[in-house]
Amino acid sequence: MNLYRLLTGPDDASFCHRVTEALNKGWSLYGSPSVTYDAEKKQTICAQAVIKEVFSKEYSPDMKLSEQ
């Protein structure tokens, strides 16, 4: 089974730590990161897609992808 997540958040160290945590849990980067600017909050928002192949489970819409 292939899993997909899109990590998003402010462009700060916490976002980088979330991506690093996912990589260390076996997720792989998928494509390039994206950034946009939130004029209301006056901050840059980042997004990075990650994927992971899991062999021992079947997909269910109820599964928590962050725990896989």
Helices and strands as residue ranges (DSSP letters): E 2-10, H 13-24, E 28-38, E 43-53, G 65-67
